[in-house]
Amino acid sequence: MAKKLVELEVGDRTVTVTNPDKVFFPEHGYTKLDVVRYFLAVGDAALRGVHRRPMVLKRYVNGAAEEPFFQKRAPAKRPDWVGTARITFPSGRHADMVVCDEIADIAWAANLGCLDLNPWPVRRDDVDHPDELRIDLDPTPEASWDDVRRVALLVGDVFDELGYRSFPKTSGSRGIHIYARIEPRWEFTDVRAAALALGREVERRAPELVTTAWWKEQRHGVFVDYNQNARDRTMASAYSIRSLPDARVSTPLTWDEVPGVDPAAFTIATVPARLAERGDPAATIDDQAFSLEPLLALAADQAAAGQGEAPYPPHFPKAAGEPRRVAPSRRRKD
């Protein structure tokens, strides 16, 4: 007997949904077809976050309750209209990654079990120069949601003071993401340095609430994860679905919404109507790209004051001036 499938017309494409009745969110009974239809409902807004960007396929093939696997290389068997871009990893190896140019590409990825979309901060035509600065606010276990909101507002203040337009969104989990478009003129190392500088400035303003300490044993409050701007690091894009039981969505916000936002209000059941009624708060994110120079100047000032390089993730080559890449509690005593 042939397996059940559904064919959906998406623009000029036909997207096949295999096993459409497979339950992806048991608590609410949302199926794979529900997931695909959600992405079609928010299609243009979701595409804005991934358009022309190489993307890791984070595949929940057995639904949100099971562990996903990450597929960096584009599947050999894919529609001829799903394009790719060649990227280079920190190791020097390369791969051809999926690139979403149209809504049908997102629907195709959703059929593979991609709930959250994980693009690189670059475009296909220049994969070595990011055009997106990403601030990831990651609360430690003792931090409250109110702490996260307060730190987000501080980040917004710093961006404003330096002349940037920034765009917040819920992460869909416990944090908040804040994006700014930048001119694609700088390397990943520069963009990471800019994110670290911004994080350190926020930490200076609220040291009891904010940390840029890489080692978990040293963190408190809300961690500004500057390493999310390193090469080969990705974050869930706007309108991605997260693997929480309620099918929560990473949702763009206006800055006025941040002080009172409840991330549980945004799910695949509520976000399409919100988008239809209010529009996308990030609709103008591509209207202007900013120079990285104000943040790099801030980084230079911090370096002159004694704040040097910070640790990279474990699989990255050692950077010039980087401190020992070992947790303080594991360092040998002199």
C-alpha positions, 0 to 999 in steps of 0.5 A: 500500500502506498504511503499517504501523502498530500500535495500542496501548491505553493506559488509555482511549486508543488510541495509533497508532504509525506506522512502528513498525519504524523503527530509532531506535538503530542500535547496538542495533537499538531501534525506534520501537515499542521506544521507545514500549513503554519509556515505557509500562513506566515510564509513571507515573514518567515522567508525574511529571516532566511532569504538567500541564507545558507541554512542548517537543517535541524530535523525532528523526524520523529516529532518535537518530543524526540531529539533532532539531528543536524544536517549541514549538507544539502540532501542529494535528493531534493527538488531541482528548485531548492538551491545551495551555497558553498560555505567553509567551516572553521576547520577549513572543510566546506559543504553545500548548504540549503538556501531558501529563496522562496516559501516553497523551500521552507515548506519543503524543509518543514516536510523534512522535520525542520521546526526551527530554521537555522540560517547563517548570518550571510547571504548566498552571494557573499558567504564570508561577510555577515550582514546580520549582527545577532545578540542572544540573551541566554538566561542562567537557571536563576534568572527570571523572565523579567531579568531577560526583558530588562537586559533586552531593553538595555541592549536596545538602549546601547544600539540606539545610542550607537545609531543602530536600528535593532529588532527584538524577538522572543527566542521561543524558549527562555531568551530574547534575540536582538538583530541588527542589519550590518553592511557585509564588509567585515569578517566573522571575527569582526562581527563577533568582536562587535557583539562582545563589545556590546555585551560588555557595555551592557554588562558594565551598565548592569553588572549584577544582572548581565554577564559575558563570561563564557564558562558556565561556572562563572555566569550569573543573571543573563548571558550575552552569548557573543559567540553566536556571531562566530563562523558556523554558529546559527540561531533559530530565525524569526517565526521558527517553531521551537520544540516545546510542547505548546509549539511555541514560536520565535516571534518578532516584537516591537520595542514597546512590547518587550517590557510586558511580553509573555513568550507563551502567548506565541504559538502556531495556533496564535501567531498567524492571526497576530501577523495578519492583524498587526503585520510583522514588526521586523518588516523593515529590517532590510531597509537599512544596513549599518556600519560596524565601525561604532561597535568596533570603536567601542571594542578598541576602547575596551581593549585599551582598558584591558578587556582583551579576547574572550574564549571561542567554542571548543571546536574553533582554532585558537585565536590570537590573544585568546585566554586559555580555553579551559574552565577556571575550576579545571586549570592547574595551579601554578 
